[in-house]
Amino acid sequence: SKREIKMRKLGSTKVRPEQLLRIEDHDFALRPGFGGSPIPVGIDVQVESIDSISEVDMDFTMTLYLRHYWKDERLSFRSNKNKSMTFDGRLIKKIWVPDVFFVHSKRSFIHDTTVENVMLRVYPDGNVLFSLRITVSAMCFMDFSRFPLDTQNCSLELESYAYNEDDLMLYWKHGNKSLSTDEHISLSQFFIEEFSASSGLAFYSSTGWYNRLFINFALRRHILFFVLQSYFPAMLMVMLSWVSFWIDRRAVPARVSLGITTVLTMSTIMTGVSASMPQVSYIKAVDVYLWISFLFVFLSVIEYAAVNYLTTIEERKQRKKRGKASGMYSIDAVQAMAFDGCFHDTDVDMDLTAFSDRCDENETRARAASVSNVDTNRIKRKRSLKGNVGRIILQNNHVIDTYSRIIFPSVYIVFNVFYWGLYL
């Protein structure tokens, strides 16, 4: 025929693709084998990269090569060397191609730098290879109940939009080997545990059953970042709040300031974690840890409030007893300290008779009475203080502080063992 003669000419490069494939002789608005059995369309995918995972938007972005395989006898041609012909994207609009789309996708586009990344390869027997380079953002239904010790399972789903299973049958071209990935794929917060391919059916009440293909991948979160940013600072704040138990119970400014500082710091840590997470209606694993840690810090403040209150009541009772016993000479420890510059505990240095004697001795010493008696009293005082230092330290701390030094760390250690054993 005249068309075949033209193809054999040396100037065949001037022949348009439509003439080579006899596109004008057929109606490509209809699928191959229209009215007959469904046309099988094989799919294989090469994942180039996973660009991002967003917990706030609950989606992921992936760049991949999507390849379609089918047979359309209308595109068959004669070839002496049985070689295929390759075309770019300009021919796609003139022939029939599968209308595959991504289910649950939010955004997607075909790369067009420097030209549109589309390839069409036609074999003499009518077999067709159609390849695209696509970036797609799709939903991933994430469960954050174990965050940040979680593993997320996401999937990218492919399906024909117009043709149900009576007209088009989607399948993985090479089974499980149809899905391949780049060896250098890595994410900042996740470790990719596995990639797998699967298939199934989707039903729509208006249009029927459709073949659906799944690209499944499991992502395990790297925990080191959250240990350094959330868990470790929370541990330090809890342990810092325990320092209050070792400070004298009468040092009100020191203990109150320490308690308020640790509470505010814990609030800042919790706010920072919540700001980077979606507002879900259930409790996350990190919330459990931070709220329990916050409770420990808060209880340390309440503990000192109880200690201070009970100490005040005890001192009032002791002042009343001393007032009845000593009458006009009743003074408290603070006043005694103002007289001689030494701290006087209730049971050690508050003997008013001895204090009165020391005042007499001071007056006598001021009048240059007897130097030997002054030296003797100083030696006795030093020995008395050395023998009662441990007793004074214990009495300067309430019994609640003594028990708190043991109970708070023990309970917190038990909580950490239970928490990490449950979620890891």
PEKA-V228501 format. One record per residue. N is the residue number from 1. RES is the residue in one letter. PHI is phi in whole degrees, -180 to 180 (NA if undefined). OMEGA is omega in whole degrees, 0 to 359 (NA if undefined). BURIAL is 1 if it has 16 or more other C-alpha atoms within 10 Angstrom, else 0. Layout:
BEGIN
n:N res:RES phi:PHI omega:OMEGA burial:BURIAL
n:N res:RES phi:PHI omega:OMEGA burial:BURIAL
END
This chain:
BEGIN
n:1 res:S phi:NA omega:181 burial:0
n:2 res:K phi:-63 omega:182 burial:0
n:3 res:R phi:-66 omega:179 burial:0
n:4 res:E phi:-65 omega:178 burial:0
n:5 res:I phi:-64 omega:179 burial:0
n:6 res:K phi:-64 omega:181 burial:1
n:7 res:M phi:-66 omega:183 burial:0
n:8 res:R phi:-84 omega:180 burial:0
n:9 res:K phi:-72 omega:179 burial:0
n:10 res:L phi:-64 omega:180 burial:0
n:11 res:G phi:-88 omega:183 burial:0
n:12 res:S phi:-68 omega:178 burial:0
n:13 res:T phi:-66 omega:178 burial:0
n:14 res:K phi:-83 omega:180 burial:0
n:15 res:V phi:-79 omega:180 burial:0
n:16 res:R phi:-75 omega:177 burial:0
n:17 res:P phi:-58 omega:179 burial:0
n:18 res:E phi:-60 omega:178 burial:0
n:19 res:Q phi:-76 omega:179 burial:0
n:20 res:L phi:-64 omega:184 burial:1
n:21 res:L phi:-98 omega:179 burial:1
n:22 res:R phi:54 omega:182 burial:0
n:23 res:I phi:-65 omega:183 burial:1
n:24 res:E phi:-71 omega:181 burial:0
n:25 res:D phi:-86 omega:185 burial:0
n:26 res:H phi:-133 omega:176 burial:0
n:27 res:D phi:-100 omega:183 burial:0
n:28 res:F phi:-87 omega:171 burial:1
n:29 res:A phi:-74 omega:179 burial:0
n:30 res:L phi:-100 omega:178 burial:0
n:31 res:R phi:-70 omega:175 burial:1
n:32 res:P phi:-62 omega:180 burial:1
n:33 res:G phi:67 omega:183 burial:0
n:34 res:F phi:-59 omega:180 burial:0
n:35 res:G phi:89 omega:180 burial:0
n:36 res:G phi:-106 omega:180 burial:0
n:37 res:S phi:-70 omega:181 burial:0
n:38 res:P phi:-63 omega:179 burial:1
n:39 res:I phi:-83 omega:177 burial:1
n:40 res:P phi:-79 omega:178 burial:1
n:41 res:V phi:-124 omega:178 burial:1
n:42 res:G phi:-84 omega:182 burial:1
n:43 res:I phi:-129 omega:164 burial:1
n:44 res:D phi:-137 omega:188 burial:1
n:45 res:V phi:-134 omega:170 burial:1
n:46 res:Q phi:-118 omega:181 burial:1
n:47 res:V phi:-83 omega:180 burial:1
n:48 res:E phi:-84 omega:181 burial:1
n:49 res:S phi:-164 omega:167 burial:1
n:50 res:I phi:-108 omega:192 burial:1
n:51 res:D phi:-77 omega:183 burial:0
n:52 res:S phi:-161 omega:172 burial:0
n:53 res:I phi:-127 omega:182 burial:1
n:54 res:S phi:-114 omega:176 burial:0
n:55 res:E phi:-74 omega:182 burial:1
n:56 res:V phi:-66 omega:180 burial:0
n:57 res:D phi:-89 omega:182 burial:0
n:58 res:M phi:54 omega:177 burial:0
n:59 res:D phi:-149 omega:177 burial:1
n:60 res:F phi:-139 omega:179 burial:1
n:61 res:T phi:-122 omega:185 burial:1
n:62 res:M phi:-134 omega:173 burial:1
n:63 res:T phi:-110 omega:186 burial:1
n:64 res:L phi:-149 omega:171 burial:1
n:65 res:Y phi:-102 omega:181 burial:1
n:66 res:L phi:-107 omega:183 burial:1
n:67 res:R phi:-120 omega:178 burial:1
n:68 res:H phi:-114 omega:177 burial:1
n:69 res:Y phi:-129 omega:174 burial:1
n:70 res:W phi:-156 omega:180 burial:1
n:71 res:K phi:-123 omega:177 burial:1
n:72 res:D phi:-130 omega:184 burial:1
n:73 res:E phi:-64 omega:178 burial:0
n:74 res:R phi:-68 omega:181 burial:1
n:75 res:L phi:-99 omega:180 burial:1
n:76 res:S phi:-69 omega:181 burial:1
n:77 res:F phi:-151 omega:179 burial:1
n:78 res:R phi:-87 omega:179 burial:0
n:79 res:S phi:-148 omega:180 burial:0
n:80 res:N phi:-68 omega:182 burial:0
n:81 res:K phi:-98 omega:178 burial:0
n:82 res:N phi:56 omega:179 burial:0
n:83 res:K phi:-101 omega:179 burial:0
n:84 res:S phi:-83 omega:176 burial:0
n:85 res:M phi:-118 omega:183 burial:1
n:86 res:T phi:-114 omega:181 burial:0
n:87 res:F phi:-131 omega:176 burial:0
n:88 res:D phi:-95 omega:189 burial:0
n:89 res:G phi:-73 omega:183 burial:0
n:90 res:R phi:-70 omega:181 burial:0
n:91 res:L phi:-88 omega:187 burial:0
n:92 res:I phi:-62 omega:184 burial:0
n:93 res:K phi:-72 omega:184 burial:0
n:94 res:K phi:-104 omega:179 burial:0
n:95 res:I phi:-125 omega:178 burial:1
n:96 res:W phi:-85 omega:174 burial:0
n:97 res:V phi:-133 omega:179 burial:1
n:98 res:P phi:-62 omega:182 burial:1
n:99 res:D phi:-96 omega:181 burial:0
n:100 res:V phi:-77 omega:176 burial:1
n:101 res:F phi:-133 omega:182 burial:0
n:102 res:F phi:-100 omega:179 burial:1
n:103 res:V phi:-71 omega:180 burial:1
n:104 res:H phi:62 omega:178 burial:0
n:105 res:S phi:-80 omega:177 burial:1
n:106 res:K phi:-100 omega:180 burial:0
n:107 res:R phi:-146 omega:175 burial:0
n:108 res:S phi:-160 omega:178 burial:1
n:109 res:F phi:-157 omega:175 burial:0
n:110 res:I phi:-92 omega:181 burial:0
n:111 res:H phi:-64 omega:184 burial:0
n:112 res:D phi:-132 omega:177 burial:0
n:113 res:T phi:-117 omega:357 burial:0
n:114 res:T phi:-81 omega:172 burial:0
n:115 res:V phi:-128 omega:181 burial:0
n:116 res:E phi:-62 omega:185 burial:0
n:117 res:N phi:-81 omega:180 burial:1
n:118 res:V phi:-134 omega:179 burial:1
n:119 res:M phi:-135 omega:177 burial:1
n:120 res:L phi:-125 omega:179 burial:1
n:121 res:R phi:-124 omega:183 burial:1
n:122 res:V phi:-117 omega:179 burial:1
n:123 res:Y phi:-100 omega:183 burial:1
n:124 res:P phi:-58 omega:181 burial:1
n:125 res:D phi:-83 omega:178 burial:1
n:126 res:G phi:99 omega:176 burial:1
n:127 res:N phi:-70 omega:186 burial:1
n:128 res:V phi:-127 omega:171 burial:1
n:129 res:L phi:-118 omega:181 burial:1
n:130 res:F phi:-124 omega:186 burial:1
n:131 res:S phi:-122 omega:179 burial:1
n:132 res:L phi:-133 omega:171 burial:1
n:133 res:R phi:-110 omega:192 burial:1
n:134 res:I phi:-128 omega:167 burial:1
n:135 res:T phi:-114 omega:185 burial:1
n:136 res:V phi:-132 omega:173 burial:1
n:137 res:S phi:-111 omega:184 burial:1
n:138 res:A phi:-131 omega:180 burial:1
n:139 res:M phi:-72 omega:173 burial:1
n:140 res:C phi:-134 omega:183 burial:1
n:141 res:F phi:-79 omega:187 burial:0
n:142 res:M phi:-98 omega:175 burial:0
n:143 res:D phi:-116 omega:185 burial:1
n:144 res:F phi:-103 omega:181 burial:1
n:145 res:S phi:-65 omega:179 burial:0
n:146 res:R phi:-108 omega:181 burial:1
n:147 res:F phi:-61 omega:3 burial:1
n:148 res:P phi:-95 omega:179 burial:1
n:149 res:L phi:-100 omega:189 burial:1
n:150 res:D phi:-103 omega:171 burial:1
n:151 res:T phi:-128 omega:183 burial:1
n:152 res:Q phi:-104 omega:177 burial:1
n:153 res:N phi:-111 omega:181 burial:1
n:154 res:C phi:-118 omega:179 burial:1
n:155 res:S phi:-149 omega:172 burial:1
n:156 res:L phi:-107 omega:189 burial:1
n:157 res:E phi:-112 omega:180 burial:1
n:158 res:L phi:-117 omega:184 burial:1
n:159 res:E phi:-160 omega:173 burial:1
n:160 res:S phi:-78 omega:182 burial:1
n:161 res:Y phi:-83 omega:186 burial:0
n:162 res:A phi:-100 omega:189 burial:0
n:163 res:Y phi:-98 omega:176 burial:1
n:164 res:N phi:-82 omega:187 burial:1
n:165 res:E phi:-68 omega:177 burial:1
n:166 res:D phi:-79 omega:182 burial:0
n:167 res:D phi:-116 omega:185 burial:1
n:168 res:L phi:-143 omega:180 burial:1
n:169 res:M phi:-118 omega:176 burial:1
n:170 res:L phi:-84 omega:178 burial:1
n:171 res:Y phi:-154 omega:176 burial:1
n:172 res:W phi:-76 omega:188 burial:1
n:173 res:K phi:-59 omega:184 burial:1
n:174 res:H phi:-121 omega:180 burial:0
n:175 res:G phi:66 omega:180 burial:0
n:176 res:N phi:-67 omega:179 burial:0
n:177 res:K phi:-82 omega:180 burial:0
n:178 res:S phi:-73 omega:181 burial:1
n:179 res:L phi:-110 omega:179 burial:1
n:180 res:S phi:-127 omega:183 burial:1
n:181 res:T phi:-133 omega:175 burial:0
n:182 res:D phi:-73 omega:182 burial:0
n:183 res:E phi:-66 omega:186 burial:0
n:184 res:H phi:-97 omega:179 burial:0
n:185 res:I phi:-69 omega:178 burial:0
n:186 res:S phi:-152 omega:179 burial:0
n:187 res:L phi:-128 omega:184 burial:1
n:188 res:S phi:-70 omega:185 burial:0
n:189 res:Q phi:-110 omega:185 burial:1
n:190 res:F phi:-129 omega:171 burial:1
n:191 res:F phi:-112 omega:182 burial:0
n:192 res:I phi:-80 omega:184 burial:1
n:193 res:E phi:-79 omega:183 burial:0
n:194 res:E phi:-160 omega:169 burial:0
n:195 res:F phi:-122 omega:179 burial:1
n:196 res:S phi:-149 omega:179 burial:0
n:197 res:A phi:-115 omega:178 burial:1
n:198 res:S phi:-149 omega:182 burial:1
n:199 res:S phi:-142 omega:180 burial:1
n:200 res:G phi:-169 omega:180 burial:0
n:201 res:L phi:-123 omega:176 burial:0
n:202 res:A phi:-123 omega:183 burial:0
n:203 res:F phi:-112 omega:173 burial:0
n:204 res:Y phi:-123 omega:187 burial:0
n:205 res:S phi:-61 omega:184 burial:0
n:206 res:S phi:-91 omega:189 burial:0
n:207 res:T phi:-121 omega:175 burial:0
n:208 res:G phi:108 omega:184 burial:0
n:209 res:W phi:-95 omega:180 burial:0
n:210 res:Y phi:-130 omega:173 burial:1
n:211 res:N phi:-75 omega:181 burial:1
n:212 res:R phi:-134 omega:178 burial:1
n:213 res:L phi:-110 omega:184 burial:1
n:214 res:F phi:-122 omega:168 burial:1
n:215 res:I phi:-106 omega:185 burial:1
n:216 res:N phi:-101 omega:174 burial:1
n:217 res:F phi:-148 omega:181 burial:1
n:218 res:A phi:-108 omega:182 burial:1
n:219 res:L phi:-120 omega:176 burial:1
n:220 res:R phi:-105 omega:187 burial:1
n:221 res:R phi:-77 omega:172 burial:1
n:222 res:H phi:-73 omega:186 burial:1
n:223 res:I phi:-92 omega:186 burial:0
n:224 res:L phi:-59 omega:180 burial:0
n:225 res:F phi:-59 omega:183 burial:0
n:226 res:F phi:-76 omega:174 burial:1
n:227 res:V phi:-64 omega:181 burial:0
n:228 res:L phi:-75 omega:186 burial:0
n:229 res:Q phi:-94 omega:186 burial:0
n:230 res:S phi:-127 omega:188 burial:1
n:231 res:Y phi:-68 omega:183 burial:1
n:232 res:F phi:-64 omega:175 burial:0
n:233 res:P phi:-60 omega:178 burial:0
n:234 res:A phi:-65 omega:177 burial:1
n:235 res:M phi:-61 omega:181 burial:1
n:236 res:L phi:-64 omega:180 burial:0
n:237 res:M phi:-66 omega:178 burial:1
n:238 res:V phi:-65 omega:180 burial:1
n:239 res:M phi:-67 omega:177 burial:1
n:240 res:L phi:-65 omega:178 burial:0
n:241 res:S phi:-66 omega:179 burial:1
n:242 res:W phi:-72 omega:178 burial:1
n:243 res:V phi:-59 omega:180 burial:0
n:244 res:S phi:-59 omega:182 burial:1
n:245 res:F phi:-69 omega:182 burial:1
n:246 res:W phi:-101 omega:177 burial:0
n:247 res:I phi:-92 omega:182 burial:0
n:248 res:D phi:-53 omega:184 burial:1
n:249 res:R phi:-67 omega:179 burial:1
n:250 res:R phi:-86 omega:179 burial:0
n:251 res:A phi:-85 omega:185 burial:0
n:252 res:V phi:-62 omega:182 burial:0
n:253 res:P phi:-59 omega:183 burial:0
n:254 res:A phi:-66 omega:184 burial:0
n:255 res:R phi:-73 omega:179 burial:1
n:256 res:V phi:-68 omega:180 burial:0
n:257 res:S phi:-62 omega:179 burial:0
n:258 res:L phi:-63 omega:180 burial:1
n:259 res:G phi:-64 omega:181 burial:1
n:260 res:I phi:-65 omega:180 burial:0
n:261 res:T phi:-63 omega:180 burial:0
n:262 res:T phi:-67 omega:178 burial:1
n:263 res:V phi:-64 omega:180 burial:1
n:264 res:L phi:-66 omega:179 burial:0
n:265 res:T phi:-66 omega:177 burial:0
n:266 res:M phi:-63 omega:178 burial:1
n:267 res:S phi:-63 omega:178 burial:0
n:268 res:T phi:-65 omega:179 burial:0
n:269 res:I phi:-62 omega:181 burial:1
n:270 res:M phi:-65 omega:179 burial:1
n:271 res:T phi:-66 omega:179 burial:0
n:272 res:G phi:-64 omega:178 burial:0
n:273 res:V phi:-68 omega:182 burial:0
n:274 res:S phi:-67 omega:183 burial:0
n:275 res:A phi:-67 omega:183 burial:0
n:276 res:S phi:-97 omega:183 burial:0
n:277 res:M phi:-123 omega:176 burial:0
n:278 res:P phi:-68 omega:182 burial:0
n:279 res:Q phi:-82 omega:181 burial:0
n:280 res:V phi:-88 omega:186 burial:0
n:281 res:S phi:-94 omega:180 burial:0
n:282 res:Y phi:-120 omega:185 burial:0
n:283 res:I phi:-88 omega:178 burial:0
n:284 res:K phi:-94 omega:181 burial:1
n:285 res:A phi:-62 omega:179 burial:1
n:286 res:V phi:-67 omega:176 burial:1
n:287 res:D phi:-64 omega:179 burial:1
n:288 res:V phi:-60 omega:183 burial:0
n:289 res:Y phi:-66 omega:183 burial:1
n:290 res:L phi:-69 omega:180 burial:1
n:291 res:W phi:-71 omega:176 burial:0
n:292 res:I phi:-66 omega:177 burial:1
n:293 res:S phi:-64 omega:177 burial:1
n:294 res:F phi:-62 omega:179 burial:1
n:295 res:L phi:-64 omega:178 burial:0
n:296 res:F phi:-62 omega:180 burial:1
n:297 res:V phi:-65 omega:180 burial:1
n:298 res:F phi:-65 omega:180 burial:1
n:299 res:L phi:-67 omega:177 burial:1
n:300 res:S phi:-65 omega:175 burial:1
n:301 res:V phi:-70 omega:178 burial:1
n:302 res:I phi:-64 omega:179 burial:0
n:303 res:E phi:-61 omega:179 burial:1
n:304 res:Y phi:-71 omega:176 burial:1
n:305 res:A phi:-60 omega:178 burial:0
n:306 res:A phi:-66 omega:179 burial:0
n:307 res:V phi:-62 omega:181 burial:1
n:308 res:N phi:-65 omega:180 burial:1
n:309 res:Y phi:-65 omega:180 burial:0
n:310 res:L phi:-66 omega:178 burial:0
n:311 res:T phi:-63 omega:178 burial:1
n:312 res:T phi:-62 omega:179 burial:0
n:313 res:I phi:-64 omega:180 burial:0
n:314 res:E phi:-63 omega:181 burial:0
n:315 res:E phi:-65 omega:177 burial:0
n:316 res:R phi:-64 omega:179 burial:0
n:317 res:K phi:-63 omega:181 burial:0
n:318 res:Q phi:-66 omega:178 burial:0
n:319 res:R phi:-65 omega:178 burial:1
n:320 res:K phi:-65 omega:179 burial:0
n:321 res:K phi:-64 omega:180 burial:0
n:322 res:R phi:-67 omega:179 burial:1
n:323 res:G phi:-64 omega:179 burial:0
n:324 res:K phi:-71 omega:185 burial:0
n:325 res:A phi:-79 omega:187 burial:0
n:326 res:S phi:-106 omega:176 burial:0
n:327 res:G phi:66 omega:186 burial:0
n:328 res:M phi:-71 omega:182 burial:0
n:329 res:Y phi:-92 omega:183 burial:0
n:330 res:S phi:-73 omega:175 burial:1
n:331 res:I phi:-136 omega:181 burial:0
n:332 res:D phi:-98 omega:185 burial:1
n:333 res:A phi:-66 omega:181 burial:1
n:334 res:V phi:-67 omega:178 burial:0
n:335 res:Q phi:-66 omega:178 burial:0
n:336 res:A phi:-61 omega:179 burial:1
n:337 res:M phi:-65 omega:178 burial:0
n:338 res:A phi:-67 omega:180 burial:0
n:339 res:F phi:-74 omega:189 burial:0
n:340 res:D phi:-114 omega:175 burial:0
n:341 res:G phi:80 omega:181 burial:0
n:342 res:C phi:-116 omega:177 burial:0
n:343 res:F phi:-77 omega:182 burial:1
n:344 res:H phi:-118 omega:175 burial:1
n:345 res:D phi:-80 omega:187 burial:1
n:346 res:T phi:-60 omega:186 burial:1
n:347 res:D phi:-95 omega:186 burial:0
n:348 res:V phi:-104 omega:189 burial:0
n:349 res:D phi:-113 omega:184 burial:1
n:350 res:M phi:-97 omega:173 burial:1
n:351 res:D phi:-72 omega:188 burial:0
n:352 res:L phi:-67 omega:179 burial:1
n:353 res:T phi:-65 omega:178 burial:0
n:354 res:A phi:-64 omega:179 burial:0
n:355 res:F phi:-64 omega:178 burial:1
n:356 res:S phi:-65 omega:178 burial:0
n:357 res:D phi:-63 omega:181 burial:0
n:358 res:R phi:-66 omega:177 burial:0
n:359 res:C phi:-65 omega:177 burial:0
n:360 res:D phi:-63 omega:181 burial:0
n:361 res:E phi:-66 omega:178 burial:1
n:362 res:N phi:-64 omega:178 burial:0
n:363 res:E phi:-66 omega:180 burial:0
n:364 res:T phi:-65 omega:179 burial:0
n:365 res:R phi:-64 omega:178 burial:0
n:366 res:A phi:-63 omega:178 burial:0
n:367 res:R phi:-89 omega:178 burial:0
n:368 res:A phi:62 omega:182 burial:0
n:369 res:A phi:-77 omega:187 burial:0
n:370 res:S phi:-135 omega:181 burial:0
n:371 res:V phi:-71 omega:182 burial:0
n:372 res:S phi:-66 omega:179 burial:0
n:373 res:N phi:-67 omega:179 burial:0
n:374 res:V phi:-65 omega:180 burial:0
n:375 res:D phi:-63 omega:180 burial:0
n:376 res:T phi:-63 omega:180 burial:0
n:377 res:N phi:-65 omega:179 burial:0
n:378 res:R phi:-66 omega:179 burial:0
n:379 res:I phi:-63 omega:179 burial:0
n:380 res:K phi:-64 omega:181 burial:0
n:381 res:R phi:-66 omega:178 burial:0
n:382 res:K phi:-61 omega:179 burial:0
n:383 res:R phi:-64 omega:180 burial:0
n:384 res:S phi:-66 omega:180 burial:0
n:385 res:L phi:-68 omega:179 burial:0
n:386 res:K phi:-63 omega:182 burial:0
n:387 res:G phi:-78 omega:185 burial:0
n:388 res:N phi:-120 omega:180 burial:0
n:389 res:V phi:-61 omega:180 burial:0
n:390 res:G phi:-61 omega:180 burial:0
n:391 res:R phi:-65 omega:179 burial:0
n:392 res:I phi:-64 omega:180 burial:1
n:393 res:I phi:-62 omega:179 burial:0
n:394 res:L phi:-64 omega:182 burial:0
n:395 res:Q phi:-74 omega:177 burial:0
n:396 res:N phi:-77 omega:176 burial:1
n:397 res:N phi:-119 omega:182 burial:1
n:398 res:H phi:-70 omega:180 burial:1
n:399 res:V phi:-63 omega:178 burial:0
n:400 res:I phi:-64 omega:176 burial:0
n:401 res:D phi:-62 omega:181 burial:1
n:402 res:T phi:-61 omega:179 burial:0
n:403 res:Y phi:-71 omega:181 burial:0
n:404 res:S phi:-65 omega:179 burial:1
n:405 res:R phi:-61 omega:181 burial:0
n:406 res:I phi:-100 omega:187 burial:0
n:407 res:I phi:-69 omega:184 burial:0
n:408 res:F phi:-60 omega:179 burial:1
n:409 res:P phi:-62 omega:182 burial:0
n:410 res:S phi:-64 omega:180 burial:0
n:411 res:V phi:-66 omega:180 burial:0
n:412 res:Y phi:-67 omega:176 burial:1
n:413 res:I phi:-65 omega:178 burial:0
n:414 res:V phi:-61 omega:179 burial:0
n:415 res:F phi:-61 omega:180 burial:0
n:416 res:N phi:-64 omega:179 burial:0
n:417 res:V phi:-62 omega:180 burial:0
n:418 res:F phi:-67 omega:183 burial:0
n:419 res:Y phi:-65 omega:183 burial:0
n:420 res:W phi:-70 omega:175 burial:0
n:421 res:G phi:-70 omega:181 burial:0
n:422 res:L phi:-78 omega:188 burial:0
n:423 res:Y phi:-96 omega:179 burial:0
n:424 res:L phi:-84 omega:NA burial:0
END
